[in-house]
Each structure stands twice: as structure tokens, then as C-alpha cells.
Amino acid sequence: MKRFTAIASLLLLFSASGVARAAEPETSMLQFAQRKHSQGDPLVTTIGIYGVRAGTAAHWDIAQYNDPQHGEAWATEFGAGYLLPTRVNVFIGGGFVAGYRRNGGEYFSAWYPEVGAVVLLTDGLGVSVSRKRYQKLFQQIEDVVMFGLVLTMK
């Protein structure tokens, strides 16, 4: 079901590319994204900056993770990747996480490969979808599909 949701989301974004406009060569955006909460899976919420420049994309986020087994954690995420030459900003890359778990008082780190897309609907508003595969986030692999809202800063 998760794979179907991710594929359907990307297809929806590609079909919207007819009405969407491409990002300018250098664009910075404020991004808010959240994973839909399901039973037993951690809730992931991020807010940060997403930037596009010369065929590359990068993001820096403050993230909150709420896991039923491990409790609450706060972290910073940094990711970077390459943009595919499409009208929609499709990116492939990876990132790193460094954070602190409130329950147990321990620091943690993780990394992830990522694929996603950002569609700008108007001059100031867009939507995003991404799929991350966190490695060792909660001592296991977590597949996360994030949906978000982006605001363009000019």
C-alpha cells in the first residue's frame, strides 16, 4: 500500500506539470512536510528550507519524530541531490540526521536515500512529496512518504 501511495502521488504530480511552472534557476522555498500517521509507525514532521540551484537541490529541516515505542525525538536533517531535467522539480539524493531522543536522553544519527518532487502551483505556493528510507533511525529501517506544502520566497 505504501508503494502504491508513493507511485500514485508522483503520477499526480507529473500530471499537474501541465499547469505547474518550473522553478527558476535559483529558488529558495519554505517547506512544511508531514508523514501521515498510521498505527505503529512514527509520526514525522519537518519544517525547513528547500533550495534549487544549477541542477541541484538541497534542504535543511528541523524534524520532530514521535514513535509509539521510542517516544519523542528532535533532530536536524540535511539533504542534497540532483534535479532531473523535467518541468516538475524531481530530485534524487540523500541526507543525514542528527538528533536527540527525549526518552532515554540519548543522541542519535541516521542517514537516508531520498526521491521526491516539488510542484510550484503559483508564484508563491506549491506542493511536495518525497520518499525517504531512514537507516537506523530507531535501530531499524523506516520507509517514510512525506507530503508537504512549499512557499516560495522572492
C-alpha positions as CSV (number, residue, x, y, z in Angstrom):
1,M,0.0,0.0,0.0
2,K,2.8,2.4,0.8
3,R,4.4,1.8,-2.6
4,F,1.1,2.4,-4.3
5,T,0.6,5.7,-2.5
6,A,4.1,6.9,-3.4
7,I,3.7,6.0,-7.1
8,A,0.2,7.5,-7.2
9,S,1.5,10.7,-5.7
10,L,4.3,11.0,-8.1
11,L,1.9,10.4,-11.1
12,L,-0.4,13.0,-9.7
13,L,2.5,15.5,-9.5
14,F,3.6,14.7,-13.1
15,S,0.0,15.1,-14.4
16,A,-0.1,18.5,-12.7
17,S,3.0,19.6,-14.6
18,G,0.9,20.9,-17.5
19,V,-0.5,23.7,-15.2
20,A,2.6,23.9,-13.0
21,R,5.5,26.2,-13.7
22,A,9.1,25.2,-13.4
23,A,11.3,26.7,-10.6
24,E,13.6,29.5,-11.6
25,P,17.3,28.6,-11.8
26,E,17.9,29.8,-8.2
27,T,14.9,29.4,-6.0
28,S,14.5,29.2,-2.2
29,M,11.4,27.8,-0.6
30,L,10.0,27.3,2.9
31,Q,8.8,23.7,3.2
32,F,6.5,22.1,5.7
33,A,6.0,18.3,5.4
34,Q,4.4,15.6,7.4
35,R,4.1,11.8,7.3
36,K,0.6,10.6,7.6
37,H,0.4,8.8,10.9
38,S,-0.5,5.1,10.9
39,Q,-0.7,2.7,13.7
40,G,2.7,1.6,14.9
41,D,4.7,3.9,12.6
42,P,6.4,7.1,13.8
43,L,4.9,10.4,13.0
44,V,7.4,12.6,11.3
45,T,7.0,16.4,10.9
46,T,9.6,18.7,9.3
47,I,9.9,22.4,8.6
48,G,12.8,23.9,6.8
49,I,14.3,25.4,3.6
50,Y,14.4,23.8,0.2
51,G,16.6,25.4,-2.4
52,V,17.2,24.8,-6.1
53,R,20.3,25.9,-8.0
54,A,22.1,24.9,-11.2
55,G,20.6,21.4,-11.5
56,T,20.9,20.6,-7.8
57,A,18.5,20.7,-4.8
58,A,19.2,20.9,-1.1
59,H,17.1,21.1,2.0
60,W,17.7,21.8,5.7
61,D,15.0,20.9,8.2
62,I,14.1,20.8,11.8
63,A,12.3,17.5,12.4
64,Q,10.2,16.0,15.1
65,Y,9.7,12.3,15.4
66,N,7.0,10.7,17.6
67,D,7.3,7.0,17.8
68,P,5.0,4.8,20.0
69,Q,7.9,2.7,21.2
70,H,10.7,5.2,21.4
71,G,8.9,8.4,22.3
72,E,9.7,11.9,21.1
73,A,12.9,13.0,19.3
74,W,14.0,16.2,17.8
75,A,16.6,16.4,15.0
76,T,18.1,18.4,12.2
77,E,18.1,17.0,8.7
78,F,20.3,18.0,5.8
79,G,19.8,16.5,2.3
80,A,21.1,17.2,-1.2
81,G,20.6,15.7,-4.6
82,Y,20.4,16.2,-8.3
83,L,17.4,17.5,-10.2
84,L,16.2,15.5,-13.1
85,P,15.6,17.6,-16.3
86,T,11.8,17.7,-16.1
87,R,9.2,20.5,-15.8
88,V,8.5,19.4,-12.3
89,N,11.4,19.6,-9.8
90,V,12.1,15.8,-9.4
91,F,15.1,15.2,-7.2
92,I,17.2,12.1,-6.3
93,G,19.6,12.3,-3.4
94,G,20.3,11.5,0.2
95,G,20.7,13.1,3.6
96,F,21.8,12.9,7.2
97,V,20.0,13.2,10.5
98,A,21.5,14.2,13.9
99,G,19.2,14.5,16.9
100,Y,18.3,13.9,20.5
101,R,15.8,11.4,22.0
102,R,14.0,12.8,25.0
103,N,13.1,9.4,26.3
104,G,16.4,7.9,27.4
105,G,18.3,11.2,26.9
106,E,20.5,9.9,24.0
107,Y,21.9,11.4,20.9
108,F,21.4,9.6,17.6
109,S,22.3,9.9,13.9
110,A,20.9,8.3,10.8
111,W,21.1,8.7,7.0
112,Y,18.7,8.2,4.2
113,P,18.4,8.0,0.4
114,E,15.5,10.1,-0.9
115,V,13.5,10.7,-4.1
116,G,10.8,13.3,-4.4
117,A,9.2,16.1,-6.4
118,V,8.2,19.7,-5.8
119,V,5.4,21.3,-8.0
120,L,5.0,25.0,-7.9
121,L,1.3,25.7,-8.5
122,T,1.5,29.6,-8.4
123,D,4.2,32.2,-7.9
124,G,4.2,31.7,-4.1
125,L,2.7,28.2,-3.4
126,G,3.5,24.6,-4.2
127,V,3.2,21.0,-3.0
128,S,5.9,18.4,-2.4
129,V,6.1,14.6,-2.0
130,S,9.1,12.6,-1.0
131,R,10.1,9.1,0.0
132,K,12.9,8.6,2.4
133,R,14.3,5.3,3.7
134,Y,15.8,6.1,7.0
135,Q,18.7,3.8,8.0
136,K,19.0,3.2,11.8
137,L,16.6,6.0,12.8
138,F,15.0,3.8,15.6
139,Q,17.5,0.9,15.3
140,Q,15.7,-0.3,12.2
141,I,14.9,0.8,8.7
142,E,11.9,3.2,8.3
143,D,10.3,3.8,5.0
144,V,8.6,7.3,5.1
145,V,6.4,9.0,2.5
146,M,6.2,12.7,3.2
147,F,3.6,15.2,1.8
148,G,4.2,18.9,2.1
149,L,3.5,22.5,1.3
150,V,6.1,24.9,-0.1
151,L,6.1,28.7,0.0
152,T,8.3,30.4,-2.5
153,M,10.4,33.3,-1.1
154,K,11.3,36.0,-3.5
